[in-house]
Amino acid sequence: MRVKGGTVRRRKHNKILKSTKGYRLTKSKLYKVAHEAYLHAGQYSYNHRQRRGSEIRRVWITKINAACKQNNTQYKDLINKLKTNNIELNRMVLADLAVNNPEVFTFIVKSL
């Protein structure tokens, strides 16, 4: 007796075709092409998840730097003074203070 993979294969194909809905041209229509596009999309999303952290950190540094310029200091000097005085404020907190509470940020800069 031979094994036919009809329903299992159809389900597998439909799963891929459903997840590639909205892709352009044959990438959403033909299984073989759609499967390749699906695999590449998964790899791209994984890589970009890994990269997201450094991009967010870059935004924090930009916000802190802008607030430092308003207080006539440099970003590198602020970070150095925080480290030498053993003040453990991370960049996320500093960026939040710079945007939402500029008076507190100014107080921190002036007290160093």
N, C-alpha and C positions, 0 to 999 in steps of 0.2 A: 504494500500500500504506500502511495507516495503522499508527501505532506504538501499541502497547498497553503501559501501564505497570504491569501487574498484579503481577508478582513483585517488581519494584523498589519499588513503592509499598507493597506488603504488608510487605516487609522494613523499610522506613523506619517504617511505622506500628508494627510489632512492637517495634522498637528503642525508640521513645518509650514505648510501653505497658509495656515491661519496666522501663524506668528510673523510671516513675512508679508502680510497684507499691508498695502500702502507703499511697498517698495516699487521702484520704477521698472517699467517694461517687463521682461520675462522673469525678473527676479521675484515677482509675486505670482507668476503663472505656472512656470515649469518647475517640477520638483527638483531636478538635478541642479539647476541654476539657483533655485531658491535655497536649497540646502547649503550650497557654498556661501551664499550671501548671509544666511543665518549664522553659520560658523564664524565668518569674518565679523559680523555685527557683535557677536558675543565676545570676541577677542578685543575689539575696539572698546566696548563698554568696560571690560575688565581693566584695560590699560588706562582709560580715562578716570576710572575710580581711583587708581593708584596715584594719578597725577593731581587729583582734585585737592589733596592736602597742601601741596606746595603752592598751588594757585591761591588758595584761601590765605595762606601765610603771607604771600606777596601782597595781597590786598590789605591785610592788617598793617604791614610795614608801611605801605603807602599812606594809610590813614594816620598812623603815628607820626610819620615824617612831615605830613602837612600840618599837623597840630604843633610839632616841634618848631617849624618855621614861624608860626604865629607867635611863639614864645621866645624867638631869637636864640634858638639852640639847634644843634644837629642831632639827628637820629642816633648816630654812632656814639656821641657823647652821652646821650640819655641812657642808652643801654649799658654803656661802660660804667656810668655812675651807679646805676641800679645794681649791677653785679658787685662793684667794690663795696657798696653799703649793705650788701646781703639782703636786698629787697627783692622778694620773689614774686614779681608781677609778670605774668606771661604776656605775650603780644596780643592775644585775644582780649584780655582784660584792658590792656592799655588802649587798644583801638576802640573798644566800646566806650571807655572813659573819654577818649578824644572826641568822639562823635556825640555822645549823649550827655556827658557832663564835662564840658570844657573847663569850667572853673575848678573842678577837682583835679583835672589833668594839669592845669596851670599851677595849682598848689603843689603837686608832686614835683613838677619841674623846678619850681622856685626853691623847694625845701632841700634839693640835692646839692 
